[in-house]
Amino acid sequence: MTSNTRKILQSGLTALSACGLTRWCRKKQTGACILMYHGFSNGKHRGLENHSRLHLDIKGFRHTAKVLKKHYNVIPLQLLADMMAAGQTIPPNTVVLTFDDGYASNYHLALPVLEEMGLHATVFASTGFIEGEMYQWPDRIEYAIDHCPSETLKLNFPGLPEELSLKNIEQRKQALLLLDPALKKIPQGRHLESIDHIEQAAGVALADDPNPADIYRPLTWDQLRELEKSKYASIGAHTHVHAILGHCPPSFARQDMRRCTELLKEKGGVENPTFAYPNGQPGDYNQETREILKDLGYSVALTTVMEFNPSDQDLLTLKRMGTPRNGYQADTICSGLMHRVKPPLVDACRKFIPINA
């Protein structure tokens, strides 16, 4: 889907929610809707910070929280899993909130909203990020392209563009658009190496910044423990180095997951955490991954496959919806309206917008 098509689609869905069509859909929708977020932002950025839109403006999340509190049954992930394991019927309009990676903004910006609205979220933490061993790779690339002092970036790594022009802000945005899909295709064994290569070629690295932007910062262990103790949040696992487990050798995947599990217990006081697969698409997890999780005591794991969860959904492959930017978009997703109207709406947009726009 092109960016123009996406913008028109989002505007159309927002209008449908504002017109009240979601009210009818809520009466028809069955199954639980699990929403996925990452970091949050106060909206103040410099240069290319948050160009990826990985960090949602907290105003949009606050609006979403108000809509969910008014129209939906927001429950903790573990409660949903317990109900499903017991064979119970999922209550109408059930929604679960989840935050991936373990950004400090989950604590500073999102937790006050959760407390105000009386809602609960599960924070899936990459323990290597919390330990300060690494930053999340999309943020590292964004930072390197944003702060590269040269007007041309020359790369020599299989699968990456050989040369990128960085003469102005628009070219730097285009460079990010080219790098993102290329990096996702690089084998997991060389993925971190490819990120290092880009930083070395750019001559700058997020890890070397003594005062990085707030959106890039991880939770501290103190903050993580406070979230775990709060009645408005719980902590789940998201691997140690954000590894896509289905693309890793089984020995590496097991070692990484064991390290994550041990750190969450020893430093975070987290017992029996739930889990979210990094990237989370089919192929990013497999039967071997499932066995590793079960061996380590996990019984609940989330993908990023965009569907609702019926009562009999496999608990090791629960599905999640993408990030709504405001309450209206959340309403179209959680009510099921998006699934009903998205295909014809996309087709309608494409009649007026060139496919390669």
N, C-alpha and C positions, 0 to 999 in steps of 0.2 A: 504494500500500500504506500502510495506517495505521501509526502508531508502535506500537500494541499488537500488530498482526499481525506487524510486523517483529521485535519483541522475542521473540515466541513462536516465530517461524520460526528466528531465530538460536539460541534455546535448544534447539529441536528438532534442528537440524543439529549443534550441539555435542554433544548426547547421542548422535546416530548415530555421530559420529566416535569418541567415547569408548568406544562399544560395539564398535568394531573393524570396522564395515561398510565403512569406506574402504579397508581392505586388499584386499577383493575388487574394488572399483572401480579401484584403481591398476593391477590386472592387465589391465583392459579399456580404460583411457583411452589415447587416442592424441593427438598434437599437443602443442605447447608451451603452457604456462600462464604468462602474464606478469601479475604482480601490481603494482598501483599503490598507492603511498602518497604522502603530502604531508609534513607536519611530524611531529615527535614531542614528547612531553611527559613531564615527571617526575611528573605527576599533581597538582601543587600549583597551584591557580588561585584567583583572586578574582573575585567577581561573575559576569559572563557570559563570562569568558575561556574559550575553547574550547567554548562552547555548541554550535558547529557540528560538533564532534567531528572537525574537519579534522586535528587533531594527535593521533596515536595515543599512548596511554600506552606508554612504552618497555618496561614489564614485559610488555605484550601482544606487542610485537615480539620481545622476547627469547624468549618461549615459542614464537612462530611460527618463529623462526630455528632453535631446537632441533628442532622437528618437521620442518622442511624438510631440515635437515642429516641427520637420521636416515632419512627415507623418500624423499627426492627428489634429483634431479640438478640442482642450482642452477648455472647457467652465466651468463657475461656476455652481454648483449644482442648485442654485435657478433659473438660466436662463433655464436650462434643464427642471426643473419642470414647469416653466411658459409656455414654449413651449408645453409641453405635456398637460397641463391643457387647453390650447387654441386649442388643436387638431391639432397643426402644425406638419408637417413632420420633423423628426429629421434629421439634415444634416448628410451626409456620414462621417464615421470615427470619430464620436463624442465620446470624452472621458471626464470623470470627475474624479478629484483626491480627495480622502478623507483620513484624518488621525484620528484615534480613540484614545480616552482616555485623551489627553491633556498633552503630555510630553513636557518638556522644549526644547528638541531637535527639536521639530517642529519649534520653534522660532530661536534657535541658529544655527541649521544646515540646515534645509529644507527651511526656508524663504529666505535666500540669493540665493539659487538655483532657487526658484520660481521667485524672482525678476530679476535675470540674464536672465532667459529664457522667462519671460513674461507670466508665467502660473499661474493658480489660484487653490487653494485647500480649502476645508472645514475641519476645525478642530472640531471634536466632543469631548467636554470636560465633564468629570465626575467632577462635582463641589466639591464633597468631597475630591477628589484628589487635586484640585486646592487650596482648603481651608487648606490643610495640615492635614486633619483628617485621611488620609489613604494613603497607597501606593497600586499600582495594585497588585492583588494577585499572578500572575505568578512571579513577581519580588520578592515578599516577600518569596515565597517558594524557589526560586533560591538562594536568599541570605542566608536563614536559612540552607540549605543543604551545601552550599559553605563554610560557616563560623562555622558550628557546630564543637566544639572542640573534641567531642567524636568519636570513631570509630564505634559505634553502636547507632542507633536512635530507641528507643522503643516508640511505639505509642499505645494509648488506646482510639480509637475513631471509632465508627461504620462506616464501609466502607473503612477505611484506613488500609494499611498493619500493622501488629503488630510489625515487626522489620525490619530495613533496615541497611545493612552493609555499612559503610562509610570509609573503611580502605584506600582507594586510590581514585584518581580522576575518574577512570573508574567506580568504584562502586557508587560514588556520582552521576555521570551522569545517571547510571542505576536507582538510587533512584528517580531522577527527572522524568524519563520516566515512572516509576510505579505510582508516585504520581499524575501526571497530569490527566490521565483518571479517576483515583479514585476520585479525588476532583470534577471533572465535574459531577459525578453521585450523589454527596451528595445534598440533598434537599436544596433549596435556604435559607430556614429558619435557617439552621445550617452551611451554607457554611463558613461564616466569623468565626464562632466558631471553625471550623476544621482548618482553617489557624492559628488562635491563638494557638490552641493545638500543632501544629507542631512547631511553634516558641518557645513555652514554653518548649517542650520536647528537642529542639535543644539548648536551653539556649541562643539564639541570636535572634535579630529582626532587620529588616531594619530600623524601626522607631527609634531605639535607636542609630543608627549610626550618629554621629555628622557631618560626611563628606561622605555621600553616593556617589557611582559612578554617574557620570553625566547622564548616560542612565536612571537611576531610578527617576530622579527629575521631578516634575510637573512644568507646567507653573506657573508664578506668575500672579496675576491679572493685573499688569501693562503690562506684555507681552501679555496677552490675549486681553486686550483692544487695544494694538497696532496692533495685528493681525486683529482684527475686523475692525479697521479703515483703514487697508491697502487695496489697490485695488487687492492685490495678495492672500488674504485670507479672510475667514469669519468663524464665530464661530457657531457651532451647539451644541445640547444637547445630553448627553450620560448617563443620570440619575445622581443622587447624589452619591450613593455608588456603582455604577456599578452593580446594581441589575438586574438579569434576570427577567424581569417584568412578563412574562407568568408563572413563577414558584412562584410568590409572592401572598399573599392575596391581593385582590383588594384595600383594605384600605391602605396597606403599599405601593403598587405601586403608588397610587394616591398621597400619602403624599410625597414620594420620588421624583416623577416627578414635583410636585408643588414646592418643595424646590429647585430643580435644575433650574427650569424656573425662579423663583424669584431671585435667586442669579445671574444668567446670566444677568438679566435685571438690577438689582440694582448695582452690582459690575462690571459687564462686559460691560454694555451699549448695550446689545444684545436684539434687538426687533425682534419678530417673527422668532425664530430660527428653523432650520430644526432639525431632530432627527435621531439617529442611535441606533438600538436595541443592547444592550450588548449580545454577543454571536451570536444572530441574526439568528438562525436556526428555522425552523418550530417547534412550541411548546414553543419557547422562547418569543413569542408574540401571542396574540389571539384577539378575538373580544372585550373582555373587555379592553384589552390594547389599542386597536384602539379608543374606546370610551373615554378613559382617555385622550389620546393625542388630540383628537378633542375638548374635553371640555376645554383643556388648550390652545387651539389655534393653534395646530400643523396641518399642511396639507401635510408635506413631511416627510417620515420616510424610513430608509434604513435597509435592512436585510443583511445577509452574504450568501444568496443563490446565487450560482455561475451561473449566466446566463446574457445574454444581456437584455436590456430594450426596448421593442417595444414602439411605440408612445402611445398605449392605456394601458400601464402598470399602475396598481393601484399605486397611488402616496404614499400610506402608506405602501407599501411593495416593494419598489424599490430594485433591486438586485445588488450585488457587486461581483467582482472578487477578488481572493486572491492576495497576495503581490508578484509581480515579482521582482527578485533579480537584474535584469539589463535590459538594453534597449532591448536586443534580446528577453528575456522572455516576456517583456511587449508587444513587437510587435506580438509575437505568440498569446498572449491573446487577445489584442485589435483588431487584424485583423480577429479573429475567427478561425485561423489556429489550435489552441490548441483543440477547440471543434471538429474539423474535424478529427484530427489525433490521439488524445490522446487515445481513446479506443484501436485501433489496435496497437499503440506503446506500451501501457501497456501490452497487450497480448503477444507481441513479447518479451518484457523484461522477462516476467514470464516463457517463454519457456527455458530461460537460467539461471534463478535465482530461487532457491527454495522459495516457498511461505513463509516459516518461517525464511528466511534469515535475 
